[in-house]
Amino acid sequence: MNPFWSQTARQLSPYVPGEQPRIADLVKLNTNESPFGPSPRALEAMQAAAADTLRLYPDPEATELREVLAAHHGVKPEQVFVGNGSDEVIAHAFAALLNQPRPLLYPDVTYSFYPVWAQLFGIACETVPLDGDMHVRVEDYRREAGAIVIANPNAPTGVALPRAEIARLLADHPDIPVLIDEAYVDFGGESAVPLVADHPNLLVVQTMSKSRGLAGLRVGYAIGDAGLIEALRRVKDSFNSYPLGRIAQAGATASVRDDAYFRETCGRIVAGREAMTRGLSRLGFAVLPSHANFVFAAHPARGGLELAAALRERAVLVRHFNRPRTAPYLRITVGTEDDTARLIAALEAILA
Ligand SMILES: *Cc1c(COP(=O)(O)O)cnc(C)c1O
């Protein structure tokens, strides 16, 4: 251990992101990026923002971006918070809202960044097991809790809860903060944003990384009661007042304004998911019902670790999570039609 590390640095066990390797002709289906680029209008806006004005600090409140997001979601600008990727927004929410005297609850199988933030901020947690079908059962959250975080659709399963189930969860927990992480909601899930009006304890977090093809820009946002948003702003302004640069604000704003491109590309990814599901089912995989831009699939005869390694040898990258409940599965991002064809051909060869 390096002698100059603080106690904080020593005690961390950081999140491990999916690889970004440099392999020629790779089929990259491991980090849930979009196979389609950002909106051409977003690219134009970013090119225009790459100008002399970059010598000036950006708007610390990202006012225009928050206004277009508010209009898009039917809320007020003071109900919108933006950050450098939704990872940063969620991290601020852990500090500002989810750090309570009683434990934070989340599913046993979910986004593996949640325990990392809990550790960073010293938050006590309890995991709530998914049921046998890998679904979240909201009645299992009827226990003593300081806060709840649920990804919906969940990751890495892709399984979604209907809005009515989130409403039931909120009815059970009117007095604690509830964060719904909607990183994948644009691929057919039901957003909890309409519930924000009646629930001052609900924070909904979304990202431009997956459905808007802007993972490289780093823009995420939260929608909630203005009181919750104020807590996020207090943390942000105690950490980094300018999380989004001028180029990011311009690109994200133009992306939200280009609704036609957004709907078209999301629709193509949903169609690609159905095709991938059919192809995997034909090869004998059990595929969980996905509302995300990835599928979670297990083969009855071959383990996930083995299949992921064999695919990697054929330059097809997928994600495997080597924990007891997830070990049989592969998490496979929906790419282009050509990506799916190469994935299926590689699996056919491996299983033969
Ligand atoms: C991808 C992802 C995020 C983070 O996305 P950003 O790129 O930081 O906006 C958050 N939550 C879940 C469940 C994700 O899969």
The ligand as a Tripos MOL2 file, in Angstrom:
@<TRIPOS>MOLECULE
LIG
   15    15     1     0     0
SMALL
NO_CHARGES

@<TRIPOS>ATOM
      1 C1        -25.0570    3.1690  -17.5620 C.3       1 LIG1
      2 C2        -25.7470    3.2930  -16.2320 C.ar      1 LIG1
      3 C3        -25.6490    4.4500  -15.4620 C.ar      1 LIG1
      4 C4        -24.6520    5.5420  -15.7160 C.3       1 LIG1
      5 O1        -24.7080    6.1570  -16.8780 O.3       1 LIG1
      6 P1        -23.8580    7.4730  -17.1570 P.3       1 LIG1
      7 O2        -23.1170    7.1330  -18.3850 O.co2     1 LIG1
      8 O3        -22.9690    7.8050  -15.9990 O.co2     1 LIG1
      9 O4        -24.9210    8.4970  -17.3540 O.co2     1 LIG1
     10 C5        -26.4020    4.5380  -14.3050 C.ar      1 LIG1
     11 N1        -27.1850    3.5310  -13.8960 N.ar      1 LIG1
     12 C6        -27.2910    2.3950  -14.5950 C.ar      1 LIG1
     13 C7        -28.1600    1.3140  -14.0830 C.3       1 LIG1
     14 C8        -26.5550    2.2360  -15.7650 C.ar      1 LIG1
     15 O5        -26.5950    1.0770  -16.4160 O.3       1 LIG1
@<TRIPOS>BOND
     1     1     2 1
     2     2     3 ar
     3     2    14 ar
     4     3     4 1
     5     3    10 ar
     6     4     5 1
     7     5     6 1
     8     6     7 2
     9     6     8 1
    10     6     9 1
    11    10    11 ar
    12    11    12 ar
    13    12    13 1
    14    12    14 ar
    15    14    15 1
@<TRIPOS>SUBSTRUCTURE
     1 LIG1         1 GROUP 0 **** ****
